[in-house]
Amino acid sequence: MIERIIDKQTHDLGGGFEVGRVLPFAARKMVGPFIFFDHMGPKSLAAGIPKELDVRPHPHIGISTVTYLYDGALTHRDSLGFHQEIRPQEVNWMVTGSGITHSERFDYAREHGAHMHGIQAWVALPDGEEDVAPAFYHHEGADLPEWEEAGLRGRLIAGTAEGMKAAVKTHSPMFYMHWNMDKAAARTLPAEYEERAIYVATGAVEINGQTISAGQMAVLDSGKEVRITALADAIVMALGGAPIGERYLLWNFVSSSKDKLRAAKEDWVQGRMKLPDEDNLEFIPFPEKRTIK
């Protein structure tokens, strides 16, 4: 039932703020269209934190980004002119397409303090739509279907699953769910999509006698229903979709074409990508040691 288990690897985003990177993984770059998956926190930030913790303006192509918080707040600004507070249980979905820049800053935590905890994921755009016009969408409430069953409270963050459909604009068949599971709660994940995984953000679950602990992703076998039982109170993310083919990465850029990655790098290095109007006094330089993967 489990193809492989991936342990998160700690990375410093800058200024000492660490995240646990799950995807891409050497032996499993993607799950469906998901090509990047970072677990942020949990980490308590005191009021007055330095700006070095912020993620300064940086570019993307070829993906949709989604930031989903359990706790805390982030301030999003982008080159399309959007300025949006990212709050828990809401979806901020940014289609980067042919190119966009944005920043994510801890404005709320800097003023009030905050307990930061959430997931940042990238969903690769499919062939024929990698160069769509960039866009930004914010969703909350009824846009994100919710349900309850014995010992579980669920939310569909994006895509289509089990007869539900989120309002988020997606570009390929996929699903992305958040489950809050009480200890001993259990549910079955249908074999609805070819590629699926679950990620345990807190607590632990059991699949076919195997324990999946906090900070681990279980990539599931294709074509089989999977029963997931909480061994403790747990936050679980279920995700996946149809595979979209090989994608290459160069820093924050994703594409099916290595030439497009090189062109995007040159555009950034030469200052041809617009910065957010409200946040254009600094940016992240291209890390020269990065190579195409």
C-alpha positions, -999 to +999 in steps of 0.1 A: +000+000+000+030+023+006+054+028-023+079+048-002+082+070+028+099+104+025+113+122+056+114+160+056+148+175+053+155+208+071+164+239+050+170+274+062+150+299+041+172+327+054+176+346+087+172+313+107+137+304+097+138+267+089+114+246+069+111+208+064+114+200+026+096+169+015+094+173-023+113+172-045+129+140-033+158+124-052+139+092-059+104+108-061+104+143-076+067+146-079+033+132-067+008+140-094+014+176-103+029+184-068+066+192-073+074+211-042+062+206-006+076+224+024+064+221+060+068+255+077+071+254+115+057+250+140+077+279+153+068+307+177+079+342+165+081+370+190+070+405+182+098+426+168+114+398+148+140+411+123+132+416+086+159+390+078+133+363+085+111+376+056+111+360+022+121+389+000+108+394-036+118+364-059+105+350-092+086+319-104+076+304-137+057+272-147+037+265-114+009+274-092+019+281-056-003+275-026+004+286+009-019+270+035-016+279+072-027+261+103-016+290+125-001+324+121-002+349+092+019+359+062+017+390+040+018+384+003+027+410-023+032+403-060+041+420-093+004+419-104-004+444-076-020+420-052-015+425-014-031+398+006-029+386+042-026+349+043-046+335+073-052+300+086-075+277+067-076+300+037-061+294+002-039+318-016-033+303-051-008+321-074-005+310-110+030+320-120+027+308-156+050+329-179+065+347-149+057+366-116+075+379-086+063+380-050+073+383-014+061+367+018+067+387+050+060+382+086+043+416+091+017+404+115+042+384+136+066+414+137+038+435+152+020+411+174+040+379+176+027+346+161+028+309+162+037+300+126+027+266+112+017+256+076+025+241+043+039+257+011+034+237-021+040+241-058+018+225-084+034+222-118+014+235-148+007+209-175+019+209-211+003+237-231-004+258-200+031+264-186+032+299-201-003+310-192-007+346-179+001+349-142-028+353-118-036+354-081-067+340-063-078+341-027-103+316-014-120+310+019-153+298+035-177+280+011-151+280-017-134+252+002-158+223+009-157+210+045-171+179+060-172+159+093-172+123+100-164+102+131-134+118+147-124+138+116-129+173+102-119+177+066-114+205+040-108+202+003-082+229-004-080+225-042-091+202-070-119+175-071-123+145-048-150+122-036-178+142-053-165+176-040-150+204-059-131+234-046-134+268-062-097+271-068-088+273-105-066+243-113-050+233-146-048+195-144-067+167-125-056+168-088-068+170-052-054+185-020-071+179+014-066+189+051-077+164+077-078+170+115-080+135+129-088+126+165-069+096+180-083+063+167-102+080+139-100+063+105-109+069+069-103+054+035-086+073+008-102+061-025-081+051-055-095+080-074-062+093-088-031+075-102-007+092-078-015+099-041+003+107-009-004+116+026+018+139+048+016+139+086+021+174+099+015+165+136+008+133+154+010+099+137-011+076+116-010+039+107-013+024+072-015-014+068+005-018+101+031+008+093+035+040+113+038+073+095+051+099+120+050+137+120+074+150+092+069+120+070+051+116+036+038+083+025+036+079-013+008+054-019+006+025-043-016+032-074-050+017-079-057+006-043-079+021-016-059+029+015-072+029+051-055+055+074-059+053+112-048+081+136-025+067+164-027+101+181-045+134+173-031+143+139-030+169+112-028+151+078-026+164+043-038+142+014-027+151-021-021+139-056-034+138-091-027+128-126+011+128-136+019+156-160+053+144-173+089+153-165+096+187-151+130+204-145+138+228-117+163+257-115+160+276-082+124+289-082+117+281-118+099+250-131+095+239-167+095+210-192+121+229-211+157+235-199+160+264-223+130+282-207+147+278-173+179+293-186+159+322-202+141+328-169+173+329-150+188+354-174+156+376-172+160+377-134+197+383-134+193+411-159+165+428-140+138+422-166+112+408-142+090+434-125+091+435-087+060+441-065+052+478-065+048+479-027+080+458-022+106+468-048+135+480-026+152+446-022+151+411-038+167+377-036+197+375-060+200+343-081+221+318-062+248+311-087+256+276-075+221+264-085+220+241-115+191+225-134+178+193-118 
